[in-house]
């Protein structure tokens, strides 16, 4: 905040004891000035004046389809260009501007609670008051500005077509743990020209895409010797879990020894009739 600057003035003391008669007071004429001719204007080419629009210091224009892009606006503690994109970290607000493939919209805002867990609370204002703004910033990270495709690598700010509709969706890393990470995800809706929050994708971490089969796979370590491998699909616009394999390395789930010649224990589930059911349980060999 700019500080107010105070200036103290003092009235000059009257040193003369008498005032000359009004007839003796003569106005002082201003000094004569020599007129100066204005400098001739230089002719500047139009190309030098009109520059193409470019993202501002906290804006990125990112392709969400081969021939369409959206401009994102980020409030973050770190915003710097790197390689073929940006590094954006400590994120407190994400918005899209009304240009290209997107309309103006706020995706995430710590001040208003938009896109945060407080948005779902009965009293969002009380939730916001109890939270630490700095601790709740999204971790973020690398953002690639390459055109999205099926082989696009996972990034901390992940812009890939996760529902196979031809447009990139968005997941932003919220925190990193010992084995896994948290994220907040959004699906892009072409008809609305907007990203909308989709919490079901939050759990799909370390995701790989099988574009021909339109499947999303996620393999992660739950903790200790326990690992999960999951496969998802989209049914009528909703993400559903097709299968899950729970693998315990080196022992049974209860900690007892495996049969001789086996190195792990697996429990496999498959979606049948809309319900995830056990289809296999027992020792397995991975080596």
Phi and psi in degrees as a GROMACS rama.xvg file:
@    title "Ramachandran Plot"
@    xaxis  label "Phi"
@    yaxis  label "Psi"
@TYPE xy
-67.448  137.662  UNK-2
-85.8945  139.594  UNK-3
-69.2879  139.567  UNK-4
-110.839  123.702  UNK-5
-102.471  132.494  UNK-6
-117.036  124.014  UNK-7
-103.842  126.188  UNK-8
-117.261  153.801  UNK-9
-124.619  138.334  UNK-10
-71.1462  137.433  UNK-11
-66.6698  145.184  UNK-12
-75.8985  141.757  UNK-13
-82.2938  116.45  UNK-14
-97.7104  -25.7768  UNK-15
-79.9618  142.417  UNK-16
-95.2185  -14.2958  UNK-17
-138.422  155.204  UNK-18
-110.474  129.218  UNK-19
-65.4403  154.985  UNK-20
-57.8762  150.416  UNK-21
-55.9221  -32.1041  UNK-22
-69.8945  -21.7969  UNK-23
-88.4627  -8.76417  UNK-24
-80.5379  121.417  UNK-25
-113.645  133.557  UNK-26
-67.9233  144.457  UNK-27
-93.1771  121.988  UNK-28
-77.3191  138.345  UNK-29
-66.4918  149.479  UNK-30
-64.0852  145.084  UNK-31
-69.9784  140.178  UNK-32
-115.036  137.436  UNK-33
-81.8075  120.878  UNK-34
-60.0762  138.849  UNK-35
-113.023  127.613  UNK-36
-69.5136  135.217  UNK-37
-64.0808  145.753  UNK-38
-67.9345  141.294  UNK-39
-65.6608  139.34  UNK-40
-74.4749  137.036  UNK-41
-85.723  143.355  UNK-42
-82.8437  120.324  UNK-43
-111.066  127.341  UNK-44
-59.3363  144.695  UNK-45
-59.4898  -35.2343  UNK-46
-60.5762  -29.1633  UNK-47
-80.8344  -17.4814  UNK-48
-96.2436  -44.2597  UNK-49
-91.1573  108.628  UNK-50
-104.992  149.723  UNK-51
-65.0106  145.936  UNK-52
-63.5315  140.182  UNK-53
-136.683  152.64  UNK-54
-59.1198  145.007  UNK-55
-75.326  -173.952  UNK-56
-64.5597  -23.8805  UNK-57
-119.633  31.6268  UNK-58
-128.718  144.715  UNK-59
-132.539  134.349  UNK-60
-101.739  115.463  UNK-61
-124.237  130.894  UNK-62
-65.5395  134.293  UNK-63
-114.202  -2.20905  UNK-64
-155.516  165.868  UNK-65
-56.1918  -32.8408  UNK-66
-123.065  14.414  UNK-67
-135.73  148.989  UNK-68
-143.352  161.027  UNK-69
-125.959  148.41  UNK-70
-101.895  121.274  UNK-71
-101.032  146.137  UNK-72
-117.872  128.796  UNK-73
-121.307  133.407  UNK-74
-102.667  114.627  UNK-75
-150.823  155.768  UNK-76
-77.597  -24.238  UNK-77
-127.655  126.081  UNK-78
-147.81  105.383  UNK-79
-149.63  142.143  UNK-80
-72.9623  137.747  UNK-81
-143.651  135.656  UNK-82
44.4613  -117.219  UNK-83
-102.39  30.5516  UNK-84
-171.154  -136.821  UNK-85
-139.638  160.823  UNK-86
-113.301  118.999  UNK-87
-128.634  115.752  UNK-88
-136.368  161.003  UNK-89
63.6691  53.221  UNK-90
-87.1174  127.276  UNK-91
-111.242  -13.2062  UNK-92
-156.906  138.16  UNK-93
-130.643  131.28  UNK-94
-143.179  158.331  UNK-95
-110.822  149.032  UNK-96
-95.7  160.319  UNK-97
-82.6622  79.8109  UNK-98
-164.238  156.912  UNK-99
64.8821  -134.474  UNK-100
-82.6518  -5.93781  UNK-101
-116.134  153.188  UNK-102
-95.9299  169.172  UNK-103
-71.2381  125.751  UNK-104
-160.078  149.596  UNK-105
-101.153  124.536  UNK-106
-94.0199  -38.0851  UNK-107
-149.752  130.943  UNK-108
-153.387  114.147  UNK-109
-68.1105  -28.1994  UNK-110
-73.1341  -37.8429  UNK-111
-99.5706  -14.9261  UNK-112
87.8849  -1.36531  UNK-113
-58.3346  125.463  UNK-114
77.0417  1.35218  UNK-115
-102.507  166.418  UNK-116
-57.335  -25.9883  UNK-117
-62.3348  -25.1211  UNK-118
-61.6295  -27.2756  UNK-119
-95.8497  -3.56116  UNK-120
-77.722  152.473  UNK-121
-59.7076  -34.4093  UNK-122
-125.149  85.0951  UNK-123
-58.4503  -35.9216  UNK-124
-63.9363  -43.2489  UNK-125
-65.5984  -37.5768  UNK-126
-62.0154  -44.5339  UNK-127
-65.1286  -37.6207  UNK-128
-66.536  -27.724  UNK-129
-88.8558  -10.034  UNK-130
-96.389  155.601  UNK-131
-91.5369  117.767  UNK-132
-60.3153  -44.1825  UNK-133
-67.0483  -39.0547  UNK-134
-69.3778  -24.1144  UNK-135
-94.6366  4.8338  UNK-136
-62.5004  146.021  UNK-137
-72.1911  139.652  UNK-138
-65.7587  -41.8548  UNK-139
62.609  -148.197  UNK-140
143.852  -134.538  UNK-141
-78.1004  137.7  UNK-142
-126.362  118.707  UNK-143
-87.3604  140.332  UNK-144
-105.117  17.5441  UNK-145
-75.6535  157.199  UNK-146
-63.6289  133.495  UNK-147
-69.3859  144.377  UNK-148
-149.607  176.645  UNK-149
-65.4115  -20.7537  UNK-150
-102.495  9.41244  UNK-151
-59.9733  130.805  UNK-152
-75.2722  152.223  UNK-153
-63.6658  136.719  UNK-154
-135.369  165.676  UNK-155
-63.0661  -33.658  UNK-156
-111.066  99.213  UNK-157
-96.2427  112.495  UNK-158
-113.614  90.4045  UNK-159
-135.893  159.131  UNK-160
-79.743  88.9089  UNK-161
-81.2202  -18.1696  UNK-162
-114.33  10.8538  UNK-163
59.4893  38.4298  UNK-164
-103.894  6.00273  UNK-165
96.0832  -7.07366  UNK-166
-121.492  141.802  UNK-167
-70.3805  142.511  UNK-168
-106.717  175.325  UNK-169
-131.293  130.088  UNK-170
-130.03  133.655  UNK-171
-121.572  128.917  UNK-172
-66.2332  131.905  UNK-173
-100.192  -32.2387  UNK-174
-165.567  156.125  UNK-175
-119.274  130.235  UNK-176
-106.324  -163.71  UNK-177
-65.9441  -41.8223  UNK-178
-115.952  -34.1473  UNK-179
-127.438  -172.216  UNK-180
-144.509  160.967  UNK-181
-101.271  158.698  UNK-182
-155.669  159.452  UNK-183
-118.562  134.409  UNK-184
-124.123  151.878  UNK-185
-137.459  139.8  UNK-186
-99.3676  140.965  UNK-187
-88.992  131.866  UNK-188
-110.001  104.249  UNK-189
-58.0707  -38.1176  UNK-190
-69.0062  -32.6965  UNK-191
-90.1996  -11.4202  UNK-192
55.5864  44.0618  UNK-193
-150.935  152.343  UNK-194
-89.7495  133.878  UNK-195
-123.461  140.681  UNK-196
-59.1393  134.345  UNK-197
-137.482  87.2101  UNK-198
-60.8613  -25.4464  UNK-199
-60.0857  -26.2516  UNK-200
-78.2251  -15.7503  UNK-201
-57.817  -35.0263  UNK-202
-81.2881  -9.04028  UNK-203
-88.9908  81.4169  UNK-204
-101.388  163.554  UNK-205
49.9969  44.4284  UNK-206
-78.3124  140.385  UNK-207
-122.759  147.528  UNK-208
-110.042  132.053  UNK-209
-106.898  91.4078  UNK-210
-64.1909  -46.2219  UNK-211
-57.6913  -40.2376  UNK-212
-90.7596  -6.06183  UNK-213
54.8399  54.6653  UNK-214
-125.711  148.932  UNK-215
-118.247  123.816  UNK-216
-110.312  147.254  UNK-217
-140.52  121.163  UNK-218
-119.834  127.057  UNK-219
-149.765  157.714  UNK-220
-93.4567  121.824  UNK-221
-76.6918  -38.0177  UNK-222
155.046  145.372  UNK-223
58.0644  -131.102  UNK-224
-91.1123  5.8964  UNK-225
-94.7967  127.473  UNK-226
-126.088  149.664  UNK-227
-122.116  140.163  UNK-228
-123.578  122.08  UNK-229
-124.41  147.732  UNK-230
-128.385  129.579  UNK-231
-118.455  157.661  UNK-232
-142.099  169.774  UNK-233
-108.186  127.379  UNK-234
-126.59  115.976  UNK-235
51.4859  43.0524  UNK-236
82.0684  2.45272  UNK-237
-116.546  143.157  UNK-238
-79.4732  127.776  UNK-239
-127.568  149.185  UNK-240
-88.1369  119.213  UNK-241
-86.5371  -39.7913  UNK-242
-155.586  156.793  UNK-243
-146.77  134.914  UNK-244
-120.155  121.242  UNK-245
-101.557  118.612  UNK-246
-115.901  127.995  UNK-247
-111.405  117.305  UNK-248
-84.8283  133.707  UNK-249
78.6599  -3.7224  UNK-250
-166.063  171.171  UNK-251
-79.0555  163.536  UNK-252
-57.5088  -26.6028  UNK-253
-87.7958  3.55483  UNK-254
91.4248  -5.16265  UNK-255
-77.8632  167.158  UNK-256
-72.6837  149.707  UNK-257
-80.7034  156.833  UNK-258
-59.7419  152.663  UNK-259
-59.9538  135.407  UNK-260
93.2903  -3.14305  UNK-261
-112.905  149.55  UNK-262
-117.778  -1.4017  UNK-263
-160.681  169.406  UNK-264
-126.34  133.677  UNK-265
-123.764  142.462  UNK-266
-124.224  117.847  UNK-267
-109.765  136.349  UNK-268
-120.797  146.169  UNK-269
-136.73  149.702  UNK-270
-81.8563  118.813  UNK-271
-136.149  121.578  UNK-272
62.7073  31.8148  UNK-273
80.6874  3.19181  UNK-274
-124.422  138.998  UNK-275
-82.4394  117.193  UNK-276
-124.114  151.418  UNK-277
-71.6963  128.814  UNK-278
-116.755  -14.231  UNK-279
-157.773  138.95  UNK-280
-149.764  125.219  UNK-281
157.263  -177.442  UNK-282
-73.6269  149.304  UNK-283
-140.523  166.818  UNK-284
-117.568  129.426  UNK-285
-111.054  -6.9981  UNK-286
